[in-house]
Amino acid sequence: MGRRLRIGLVATAVLTVLTAGCGGGSSSSNGEATKSAAAVFSDVQHAALAATSVHVAGAITDAGSLLNLDLVLAQGKGKGTMSESGLSFQIVRIGNDAYIKGSDAFLKQFAGAAAAQLFHDKWLKGSVATGNLKALAPLTDITKLFKGAFESHGKLINEGETTFQGQKAVAIKDSKDGSLLYVAASGTPYPLGAKESGASKGTITFDHWNDSVSISAPKGAVDISKLGGG
């Protein structure tokens, strides 16, 4: 949890994102509140990794920068928006193809004024298999995202049943960094969200598990590999 997943977007896409866990549920208790922290963590991993889609949103302050993300993820694909300190871009990922459409401010900051003018309101296409956009791969695929998020942690503590944004949840604390993972206390034990503490402050939420997701490639994208990039 906590700082498990740090994604650096280089060249035309430079952002840092920290994330971990989220979820959904029904009205009856699923028994997670009475289990050990390790057992709850095992259950939430299984639930998240078995899901077909999820909506990820939130904001985190890291090293003085405000990072925002709003993404819909599925198996091998994803779409949404990301921003750092007001510099935003849209992202669509399908298989190994990534499409980015940055604001003029984003393009100017990371590619220069000439590029901002040239690629104004245009989608740029690159590969997440190799090159500068490879760092996007773990962030835009539901399985890779959660495998990275659950990869390592400190001693886990079950802090019992609570509420997270109006939903019954079980709070699991990572004693290593103080982050809290909120797991649904009813229905399937999906992660509902996570709160970071210390140097990285903020909240990430996860909802709309297993919704039908439609993601298609933007038309007219400029292939940056043919421009000597990506």
Secondary structure, 3 states (H helix, E strand, C coil): CHHHCCEECCCCCCCEECCCCCCCCCCCECCHHHCCHHHHHHHHHHHHHHCCEEEEEEEEEECCEEEEEEEEEECCEEEEEEEECCEEEEEEEECCEEEEEECHHHHHHHHCHHHHHHCCCCCEEEECCCHHHHHHHHHCCHHHHHHHHCCCCCCEEEEEEEEECCEEEEEEEECCCCCEEEEECECCCCEEEEEECCCCEEEEEEECCCCCCCCCCCCCCEEHHHHCCC
